[in-house]
Amino acid sequence: MSKFALGVIKFQREVFPEKAELFEKLSTGQSPEALFITCSDSRIETAMLTQTDPGELFILRNAGNIVPPHTNQTGGVTASIEFAIGALQIPNIVICGHTECGAMKGAMNRAGLTSLPHVREWLGFAQGAVDITEALGAGLDADAKMRMLLEQNVILQLQHLRTHPTVAVALAQKAVNLHGWVYDIKTGEVSAYDEASGTWVPVEERYASEVASAAIANHAC
């Protein structure tokens, strides 16, 4: 814990003073640009990955970046989504999977998780992605098959997301956009799902027009 304590001290003495104005503004409320749903894996550093400041992402993390379909049973994921969209009215939701995901490896062999019963049950929410991968990727090698599962899981969780009432309403009102990403830990590459074509493309290609508009706006400033 000494490393973490030293980190807090450095934050208080060096980092916080440099961003004091930002933190003063954040002390009065938040208005995030995206609800970012990703895995609990310690190798996923959301602020580093997206180069964002505090206040820009509303982050929801769990094993396998899973969104259970909506039910009347209250859970942390459901409540967080409801608050993010219903109360904060966040305009974007990103579901971000990643390579070397232990949860997805477990999902491929849930029967072997006898000593982790809650994990086994939780990963049942990814079973549809496993079944699709087994059907479509039967001839693939292990790496390609896992990549397909990562992508199919993100697509499945986006489908589950649409069953949540606050999200369904926001989608009907065109008040929210859904995004699916897969992050490669080894290469730093991020692929984004293009729903129109049903393909995965690099982030810079998927958001080329938005990036160009932002660059023009920043240049004008």
LOZAMAR-732198 format. One line per 5 residues: their letters; for each residue y, x negated, z negated of N, C-alpha, C. Coordinates in steps of 0.2 Angstrom, whole numbers, plus 5000, padded with zeros to 4 digits. Layout:
// LOZAMAR-732198
a> Y/X/Z/Y/X/Z/Y/X/Z; ...
This chain:
// LOZAMAR-732198
mskfa> 4994/4996/5000/5000/5000/5000/5006/4996/5000; 5006/4989/4998/5012/4985/4998/5015/4985/5005; 5011/4985/5010/5014/4985/5017/5018/4991/5018; 5016/4997/5016/5020/5003/5017/5026/5003/5013; 5025/5001/5007/5031/5001/5002/5036/4996/5005
lgvik> 5035/4990/5008/5039/4986/5011/5043/4989/5017; 5039/4993/5020/5041/4996/5026/5047/5001/5024; 5045/5005/5019/5050/5010/5016/5057/5007/5014; 5056/5001/5011/5062/4997/5009/5066/4995/5015; 5062/4992/5020/5066/4990/5026/5069/4996/5029
fqrev> 5066/5002/5030/5069/5008/5033/5075/5009/5029; 5075/5009/5022/5081/5011/5018/5087/5007/5019; 5085/5000/5020/5090/4995/5020/5093/4993/5027; 5089/4994/5032/5091/4992/5038/5091/4997/5044; 5086/5001/5044/5085/5007/5049/5090/5013/5048
fpeka> 5089/5015/5042/5093/5021/5040/5100/5020/5041; 5103/5015/5038/5111/5014/5039/5113/5014/5046; 5109/5012/5051/5110/5011/5058/5111/5018/5061; 5107/5023/5058/5106/5030/5061/5109/5035/5056; 5113/5033/5051/5116/5037/5046/5119/5044/5049
elfek> 5122/5043/5054/5125/5049/5057/5120/5054/5059; 5115/5051/5063/5109/5056/5065/5106/5059/5059; 5104/5056/5054/5101/5059/5048/5105/5064/5044; 5112/5062/5044/5116/5067/5041/5116/5074/5045; 5116/5073/5052/5116/5079/5056/5109/5083/5055
lstgq> 5104/5079/5054/5097/5082/5054/5096/5085/5047; 5100/5083/5042/5100/5086/5035/5102/5093/5035; 5105/5096/5040/5108/5102/5040/5103/5107/5044; 5098/5104/5048/5093/5108/5052/5090/5104/5058; 5086/5108/5061/5083/5104/5067/5082/5109/5073
speal> 5082/5106/5079/5082/5109/5085/5078/5105/5090; 5071/5104/5089/5067/5100/5093/5067/5102/5100; 5066/5098/5105/5065/5099/5112/5058/5101/5114; 5053/5099/5110/5046/5100/5111/5042/5101/5105; 5037/5105/5105/5031/5105/5101/5026/5101/5104
fitcs> 5024/5095/5100/5020/5090/5103/5013/5090/5099; 5008/5093/5102/5002/5094/5099/4997/5088/5101; 4995/5084/5097/4991/5078/5099/4986/5077/5093; 4982/5071/5094/4976/5070/5090/4979/5066/5084; 4975/5067/5078/4977/5063/5072/4975/5056/5072
dsrie> 4972/5053/5078/4970/5046/5079/4976/5042/5077; 4975/5037/5073/4980/5032/5071/4984/5028/5076; 4980/5028/5082/4983/5024/5087/4988/5027/5092; 4989/5034/5090/4994/5038/5094/5000/5038/5090; 5005/5034/5093/5012/5034/5089/5017/5038/5094
tamlt> 5018/5044/5092/5022/5049/5096/5029/5047/5098; 5033/5044/5093/5039/5042/5094/5040/5036/5099; 5035/5031/5098/5035/5025/5102/5033/5028/5109; 5028/5032/5110/5026/5034/5116/5031/5038/5120; 5035/5042/5117/5040/5046/5120/5047/5043/5120
qtdpg> 5048/5038/5116/5054/5035/5115/5059/5040/5112; 5057/5044/5107/5062/5049/5104/5064/5047/5097; 5069/5050/5095/5072/5050/5089/5070/5055/5084; 5070/5054/5077/5069/5060/5073/5073/5066/5075; 5069/5072/5075/5073/5078/5076/5071/5081/5083
elfil> 5068/5076/5087/5067/5078/5094/5060/5081/5096; 5055/5080/5091/5048/5082/5092/5046/5086/5086; 5043/5091/5087/5040/5095/5081/5032/5094/5082; 5030/5090/5078/5023/5087/5079/5018/5090/5075; 5012/5092/5079/5006/5095/5076/5000/5091/5078
rnagn> 4997/5088/5073/4991/5084/5074/4985/5086/5071; 4979/5085/5074/4973/5087/5072/4968/5083/5076; 4961/5083/5073/4956/5080/5077/4955/5083/5083; 4956/5079/5089/4955/5082/5096/4960/5086/5099; 4966/5086/5096/4972/5090/5099/4970/5097/5101
ivpph> 4967/5100/5096/4964/5107/5097/4969/5112/5095; 4968/5118/5099/4972/5124/5097/4967/5129/5097; 4965/5132/5091/4960/5137/5091/4963/5144/5095; 4959/5148/5098/4961/5154/5100/4964/5158/5095; 4969/5162/5096/4972/5166/5091/4968/5171/5088
tnqtg> 4968/5172/5081/4964/5177/5077/4969/5179/5072; 4967/5184/5068/4971/5186/5062/4970/5182/5056; 4965/5177/5057/4964/5172/5051/4969/5167/5052; 4973/5166/5046/4979/5161/5046/4976/5154/5045; 4979/5150/5049/4977/5143/5048/4983/5138/5050
gvtas> 4983/5132/5048/4988/5128/5049/4991/5127/5056; 4986/5127/5061/4988/5126/5068/4992/5132/5070; 4989/5138/5069/4992/5145/5070/4999/5145/5067; 5000/5144/5061/5006/5145/5058/5011/5140/5060; 5009/5134/5062/5014/5129/5065/5016/5131/5072
iefai> 5012/5134/5076/5014/5136/5082/5019/5142/5082; 5017/5147/5077/5021/5153/5076/5028/5151/5074; 5029/5146/5070/5035/5144/5067/5039/5140/5073; 5036/5136/5076/5039/5132/5081/5042/5136/5087; 5038/5141/5089/5040/5145/5095/5044/5151/5092
galqi> 5042/5155/5087/5045/5161/5085/5051/5160/5081; 5052/5154/5077/5058/5153/5073/5062/5148/5076; 5059/5142/5078/5064/5137/5081/5065/5138/5088; 5061/5142/5091/5062/5143/5098/5062/5137/5103; 5057/5133/5101/5056/5126/5105/5054/5128/5112
pnivi> 5058/5125/5117/5057/5127/5124/5051/5123/5128; 5048/5118/5125/5042/5115/5128/5036/5114/5123; 5030/5114/5125/5024/5113/5121/5020/5108/5125; 5019/5102/5122/5015/5097/5125/5008/5097/5122; 5002/5097/5125/4996/5095/5122/4994/5089/5125
cghte> 4993/5084/5121/4992/5077/5123/4985/5074/5120; 4981/5073/5125/4974/5070/5123/4975/5062/5124; 4970/5059/5123/4970/5052/5123/4963/5049/5124; 4963/5043/5127/4957/5039/5128/4954/5037/5122; 4947/5035/5122/4943/5033/5116/4944/5038/5110
cgamk> 4944/5044/5112/4945/5049/5107/4938/5051/5103; 4938/5049/5097/4932/5050/5093/4930/5057/5092; 4935/5062/5092/4933/5069/5092/4930/5071/5098; 4932/5069/5104/4929/5071/5110/4922/5068/5111; 4921/5062/5108/4914/5059/5108/4910/5063/5104
gamnr> 4912/5066/5098/4908/5070/5094/4907/5077/5097; 4912/5079/5101/4911/5086/5104/4905/5085/5109; 4904/5080/5112/4898/5079/5117/4891/5079/5113; 4891/5078/5107/4885/5078/5103/4886/5081/5096; 4888/5088/5096/4890/5091/5090/4883/5091/5085
aglts> 4877/5092/5088/4871/5092/5084/4870/5086/5080; 4873/5080/5082/4873/5074/5078/4877/5074/5072; 4882/5079/5071/4887/5079/5066/4884/5082/5060; 4878/5082/5058/4875/5085/5052/4879/5084/5046; 4881/5077/5045/4884/5075/5039/4892/5077/5039
lphvr> 4894/5080/5044/4901/5082/5044/4902/5089/5047; 4900/5094/5043/4899/5101/5045/4906/5104/5047; 4911/5102/5044/4918/5105/5045/4920/5102/5052; 4919/5096/5053/4921/5093/5060/4917/5096/5065; 4910/5097/5064/4906/5100/5069/4908/5107/5071
ewlgf> 4910/5111/5066/4913/5118/5067/4919/5117/5071; 4924/5113/5069/4930/5112/5072/4930/5111/5079; 4925/5106/5081/4924/5104/5088/4921/5109/5092; 4919/5115/5089/4917/5120/5093/4922/5123/5097; 4928/5122/5095/4934/5125/5099/4935/5121/5106
aqgav> 4931/5115/5107/4931/5111/5113/4925/5112/5117; 4920/5117/5115/4914/5117/5118/4915/5120/5125; 4920/5124/5127/4921/5126/5134/4922/5120/5138; 4926/5115/5136/4927/5109/5140/4921/5105/5140; 4917/5104/5135/4910/5101/5136/4906/5104/5141
ditea> 4906/5111/5141/4901/5114/5146/4904/5113/5153; 4910/5113/5154/4913/5112/5161/4911/5105/5163; 4912/5100/5158/4911/5093/5160/4903/5092/5162; 4899/5095/5158/4892/5095/5159/4890/5098/5166; 4893/5103/5168/4892/5107/5174/4895/5103/5180
lgagl> 4901/5101/5180/4905/5098/5185/4904/5090/5186; 4902/5087/5180/4902/5080/5180/4895/5077/5179; 4890/5081/5181/4883/5079/5180/4881/5072/5183; 4884/5070/5189/4883/5064/5192/4887/5058/5191; 4892/5059/5186/4897/5054/5184/4894/5049/5179
dadak> 4897/5043/5179/4895/5038/5174/4898/5040/5167; 4896/5037/5162/4899/5039/5155/4906/5039/5155; 4909/5034/5158/4917/5033/5157/4920/5039/5161; 4918/5040/5167/4921/5045/5171/4920/5052/5168; 4914/5053/5165/4912/5059/5162/4917/5061/5156
mrmll> 4918/5055/5152/4922/5056/5146/4929/5057/5148; 4932/5054/5154/4938/5056/5156/4939/5063/5158; 4934/5066/5161/4934/5073/5163/4934/5077/5157; 4931/5075/5152/4931/5079/5146/4938/5079/5143; 4941/5073/5142/4948/5073/5140/4952/5078/5143
eqnvi> 4952/5078/5150/4956/5082/5154/4955/5089/5153; 4948/5091/5153/4946/5098/5153/4948/5101/5146; 4947/5096/5141/4949/5099/5134/4956/5100/5133; 4961/5096/5136/4968/5098/5136/4969/5105/5140; 4966/5106/5146/4967/5112/5150/4964/5118/5145
lqlqh> 4959/5117/5142/4956/5122/5138/4961/5124/5132; 4963/5119/5129/4968/5120/5123/4974/5124/5126; 4976/5122/5132/4982/5126/5135/4981/5133/5136; 4974/5134/5138/4972/5141/5138/4972/5145/5132; 4970/5141/5127/4970/5144/5120/4977/5146/5117
lrthp> 4981/5141/5119/4988/5142/5117/4991/5148/5119; 4989/5150/5125/4992/5156/5128/4990/5163/5125; 4985/5162/5120/4982/5168/5117/4987/5169/5110; 4991/5165/5108/4995/5165/5102/5001/5170/5104; 5002/5175/5100/5007/5180/5102/5014/5177/5103
tvava> 5016/5173/5099/5023/5170/5100/5024/5166/5107; 5018/5163/5108/5018/5159/5115/5018/5164/5121; 5014/5169/5120/5013/5174/5125/5020/5177/5127; 5023/5179/5122/5030/5182/5122/5035/5177/5126; 5035/5171/5123/5040/5166/5126/5038/5165/5133
laqka> 5032/5164/5135/5030/5163/5142/5032/5169/5146; 5031/5175/5144/5034/5181/5148/5041/5181/5149; 5045/5179/5144/5052/5178/5144/5054/5172/5148; 5050/5168/5150/5051/5161/5153/5055/5157/5148; 5054/5157/5142/5058/5154/5137/5054/5147/5135
vnlhg> 5048/5146/5137/5044/5140/5135/5040/5138/5141; 5039/5131/5142/5035/5128/5147/5029/5124/5143; 5023/5125/5146/5017/5121/5144/5016/5115/5148; 5014/5110/5144/5012/5103/5147/5006/5100/5145; 5002/5098/5149/4996/5094/5147/4996/5087/5149
wvydi> 4995/5083/5144/4995/5075/5145/4989/5072/5143; 4987/5066/5146/4982/5062/5143/4985/5055/5143; 4984/5052/5137/4987/5045/5136/4982/5040/5136; 4982/5035/5140/4978/5029/5140/4980/5024/5135; 4976/5023/5130/4978/5018/5125/4979/5011/5127
ktgev> 4974/5009/5132/4973/5002/5134/4979/5000/5139; 4980/5005/5143/4985/5003/5149/4992/5006/5148; 4993/5011/5143/4999/5014/5142/5001/5019/5147; 4997/5021/5152/4998/5026/5157/4997/5033/5153; 5001/5037/5156/5001/5044/5154/5000/5049/5160
sayde> 4995/5053/5160/4994/5057/5166/4996/5064/5164; 4999/5068/5168/5001/5075/5167/4997/5080/5171; 4996/5086/5169/4992/5091/5173/4997/5094/5177; 4996/5095/5183/5000/5099/5188/4996/5105/5189; 4998/5110/5186/4995/5117/5186/4995/5120/5193
asgtw> 5000/5119/5197/5000/5121/5204/4995/5119/5208; 4993/5112/5208/4988/5109/5212/4982/5108/5208; 4982/5109/5202/4975/5108/5198/4973/5101/5197; 4978/5096/5198/4977/5089/5198/4980/5086/5192; 4978/5080/5191/4982/5076/5186/4985/5070/5189
vpvee> 4992/5069/5188/4996/5064/5191/5000/5060/5186; 5002/5054/5188/5006/5050/5183/5012/5054/5181; 5014/5053/5175/5020/5057/5172/5026/5056/5177; 5027/5050/5179/5033/5049/5183/5033/5053/5190; 5027/5055/5192/5026/5059/5198/5027/5066/5196
ryase> 5024/5068/5191/5024/5075/5189/5031/5078/5187; 5035/5073/5184/5042/5075/5182/5047/5071/5186; 5046/5070/5192/5051/5066/5196/5057/5069/5197; 5058/5075/5198/5064/5079/5199/5068/5079/5192; 5065/5080/5187/5068/5080/5180/5071/5074/5178
vasaa> 5067/5068/5180/5069/5062/5178/5075/5060/5182; 5075/5061/5189/5080/5060/5193/5087/5063/5191; 5086/5070/5189/5092/5073/5187/5095/5070/5180; 5090/5068/5176/5093/5065/5169/5096/5059/5171; 5093/5055/5176/5097/5048/5177/5104/5049/5180
ianha> 5104/5054/5184/5111/5056/5187/5116/5058/5182; 5113/5062/5177/5118/5065/5172/5120/5059/5167; 5115/5054/5166/5117/5049/5161/5121/5044/5165; 5121/5043/5171/5125/5039/5175/5132/5042/5175; 5133/5048/5176/5139/5052/5176/5143/5051/5169
c> 5139/5050/5164/5142/5049/5157/5145/5042/5156
